Amino acid sequence: MMKYGVVFPRGDPLSAVSLAQEAENAKWDGFFMWEPIWGVDVWVTLSAIAMRTENIKLGTMVTPVSRCRPWKLVSETATLDQISNGRVILSVALGALDTGFKEFGEETDRRIRAKLLDEGLDIITGLWQGPPFSYVGKYYKIREANFFKRHPPPIPKQIPRIPIWVVGAWPRKKSMERVLRYDGILPTKIKDDGSFIPISPEDLFEIKTFIQENRSLTTPFDIVIEGTTPGNDQEKSLSITEPFAEAGATWWIEAMWTSDKLQVVRKRIQQGPPK
């Protein structure tokens, strides 16, 4: 059965907490926030939300790992997973360059960001297991430290780990090989000129088949679709979501990214998911 999440597109942290509570009351399954370079801190906000909710999944949409210190991200996610009693989902990607990468001196080369993402994920999944840990990559080197044996950091509540959803460009080989190593895909299609093409149910079925035929892990795997549905027309909403569910989607994320009016987002959340 497909699950339904909602994105908090923008706004102050207290509004995020309030809307997350309303989302849980309206039977949404997940509440997700964008992680900006400079703005509302998602991990602080999601921690506040965790203290005011009980069941709804909490996560990012998405975290650009290339501009994060992986060990800091490990601390944030593991701490939140403890606070929320195992409700965290980490969504990762290269990140959109027009969100301040150049202005803040972050790496903009796509190939380098991809390598930073891969090494960062190696470190994140390794450190989630707790000490001892060491790592040697091209961009990151971590030596085992005795300090952490005496003062062990938090590890996630979830076993075997916090689920990691990866933005994957279908059908690009390297991108899809990365997806196979983790726990979910946020699929995209990109033309040679860099422009995006909407994912169709037919694309999704091909992606599901590829995952089933090539993924060696036996842990659950999510296929996540973003879109919008009219909350005041259940029949039309289902006509949008059901073809994706039939093609293999396990999550529908109601993503009103272009809405700059909080009351519009609140109303849609109150209307509930298209179940």
Secondary structure, DSSP 4 states (H G I P E B T S, - for coil): --EEEEEE-S--HHHHHHHHHHHHHTT-SEEEE---SSSS-HHHHHHHHHHH-SS-EEEES-EEGGGS-HHHHHHHHHHHHHHTTS-EEEEEES--GGGTTTTTT----HHHHHHHHHHHHHHHHHHTT-SS--EE-SS-EE---THHHHSPPP--SSSS---EEEEEETT-HHHHHHHHTSSEEEEEEE-TTS-EEPPPHHHHHHHHHHHHHH----S--EEEEEE---TT-HHHHHHHHHHHHHHT--EEEE--TT---HHHHHHHHHH----
